Amino acid sequence: MKRRTILTSIAVLLPALTLGRGLPAFAAEPVKVVYHLADGIDQASRAMANIRNHLRAEPDTRIVVVANGDGIRFLLAGARERNGKPFDSAITALAAQGVEFKVCGNTLTAHDVSPSQLVPETKLVTAGVVELARLQAKEGYVYIRP
């Protein structure tokens, strides 16, 4: 008799679990992704293409780019891809789609780069690694390093 009661309970609960009842807020939230750039112009070129493709496939995705180390180079005014194409217009277009670009203040200091040299769409954070950890641990962002 006990076994039948357990099986009946499972049969009643299973449809509710598979339909995601009790989790509608989670299911409705957009996916949040942080792209980590630390390796220079080639990585930035790949990342920009990845981000455009990402947004074409899932336009509601919330994307933050965190740049530190040599990854800040593409965010400097006048920066160009290897093919000579400027990054600034691509950054402006992605920012218009809601992509945030964050730059490590520690890197700027270490590389003797003034914040005035950055493209206007960037936001300065104290430490890129701290921002990466915060976004993942406290805001549920998925980490991608292209």
C-alpha positions as CSV (number, residue, x, y, z in Angstrom):
1,M,0.0,0.0,0.0
2,K,2.8,2.4,0.8
3,R,4.4,1.8,-2.6
4,R,1.2,2.7,-4.3
5,T,0.8,5.9,-2.4
6,I,4.4,7.0,-3.3
7,L,3.8,6.2,-6.9
8,T,0.6,8.1,-6.9
9,S,2.3,11.1,-5.3
10,I,5.1,11.0,-7.9
11,A,2.5,10.7,-10.7
12,V,0.7,13.8,-9.4
13,L,3.9,15.9,-8.8
14,L,5.8,15.0,-12.0
15,P,3.7,17.0,-14.4
16,A,4.0,20.1,-12.2
17,L,7.8,19.7,-12.1
18,T,8.2,19.1,-15.8
19,L,6.1,22.2,-16.6
20,G,8.3,24.3,-14.5
21,R,5.5,25.4,-12.1
22,G,6.8,27.3,-9.2
23,L,9.7,28.7,-11.3
24,P,8.0,31.2,-13.7
25,A,10.2,34.1,-12.7
26,F,13.3,32.2,-13.4
27,A,12.1,30.9,-16.7
28,A,11.1,34.4,-17.8
29,E,14.5,36.0,-17.0
30,P,16.8,36.7,-20.0
31,V,20.1,34.9,-20.1
32,K,23.0,37.0,-18.8
33,V,26.5,36.6,-20.2
34,V,29.8,38.2,-19.4
35,Y,32.5,38.1,-22.1
36,H,36.0,38.4,-20.6
37,L,38.6,40.1,-22.9
38,A,42.2,40.1,-21.7
39,D,44.2,39.1,-24.8
40,G,44.3,42.0,-27.2
41,I,43.0,42.9,-30.6
42,D,42.6,39.4,-32.1
43,Q,40.5,38.2,-29.2
44,A,38.4,41.4,-29.3
45,S,37.7,40.8,-33.0
46,R,36.5,37.3,-32.3
47,A,34.5,38.5,-29.4
48,M,32.7,41.2,-31.3
49,A,31.7,38.7,-34.0
50,N,30.6,36.2,-31.2
51,I,28.5,38.9,-29.6
52,R,26.8,40.0,-32.8
53,N,26.0,36.3,-33.5
54,H,24.8,35.8,-30.0
55,L,22.4,38.7,-30.2
56,R,21.1,37.7,-33.6
57,A,20.2,34.3,-32.2
58,E,19.0,35.5,-28.8
59,P,18.2,39.2,-28.9
60,D,17.0,39.4,-25.3
61,T,20.4,38.2,-23.9
62,R,22.0,40.7,-21.4
63,I,25.7,41.0,-22.3
64,V,28.5,42.7,-20.4
65,V,32.0,42.9,-21.8
66,V,34.7,43.2,-19.1
67,A,38.2,44.1,-20.4
68,N,41.4,44.0,-18.5
69,G,45.1,43.5,-19.4
70,D,45.7,43.7,-23.2
71,G,42.0,43.3,-23.6
72,I,41.5,47.0,-23.1
73,R,43.2,47.9,-26.4
74,F,40.1,47.6,-28.6
75,L,38.3,50.1,-26.4
76,L,40.8,52.9,-27.0
77,A,39.6,55.6,-29.4
78,G,40.9,54.9,-32.9
79,A,41.6,51.2,-32.3
80,R,41.4,49.0,-35.4
81,E,41.0,45.4,-36.2
82,R,43.9,43.7,-38.1
83,N,42.0,44.3,-41.3
84,G,41.9,48.0,-40.6
85,K,38.3,48.3,-39.7
86,P,37.7,50.5,-36.7
87,F,36.2,49.0,-33.5
88,D,34.4,52.2,-32.5
89,S,31.4,51.8,-34.8
90,A,30.9,48.2,-33.8
91,I,31.1,49.1,-30.2
92,T,28.5,51.9,-30.7
93,A,26.2,49.5,-32.5
94,L,26.4,46.9,-29.8
95,A,26.0,49.4,-27.0
96,A,22.8,50.6,-28.8
97,Q,21.6,47.0,-28.5
98,G,22.2,47.1,-24.7
99,V,25.7,45.6,-24.5
100,E,27.7,47.1,-21.7
101,F,31.5,47.6,-22.0
102,K,33.5,47.8,-18.7
103,V,37.2,48.5,-18.4
104,C,39.5,47.7,-15.5
105,G,40.8,50.8,-13.8
106,N,43.8,48.9,-12.4
107,T,44.8,48.0,-16.0
108,L,44.5,51.6,-17.1
109,T,46.8,52.7,-14.3
110,A,49.3,49.9,-15.0
111,H,49.4,50.7,-18.7
112,D,49.4,54.5,-18.1
113,V,46.2,54.9,-20.1
114,S,44.0,57.9,-19.4
115,P,40.2,57.2,-19.2
116,S,39.8,60.0,-21.7
117,Q,41.5,57.7,-24.3
118,L,38.6,55.3,-24.1
119,V,35.6,55.2,-26.4
120,P,32.6,56.9,-24.8
121,E,30.5,53.7,-24.4
122,T,32.9,52.3,-21.8
123,K,32.3,52.3,-18.1
124,L,35.3,52.2,-15.7
125,V,35.3,49.6,-12.9
126,T,38.0,49.5,-10.2
127,A,39.1,46.0,-10.9
128,G,38.1,43.8,-13.9
129,V,38.6,40.5,-12.0
130,V,36.4,41.8,-9.1
131,E,33.7,42.8,-11.6
132,L,33.9,39.4,-13.3
133,A,33.5,37.6,-9.9
134,R,30.6,39.9,-8.9
135,L,28.7,39.4,-12.1
136,Q,29.0,35.6,-11.8
137,A,28.5,35.2,-8.1
138,K,25.9,37.8,-7.3
139,E,24.1,38.5,-10.6
140,G,24.1,35.0,-12.2
141,Y,26.1,35.8,-15.3
142,V,27.5,33.0,-17.5
143,Y,31.2,33.4,-18.2
144,I,32.6,33.3,-21.8
145,R,36.2,33.9,-22.8
146,P,36.4,33.9,-26.6
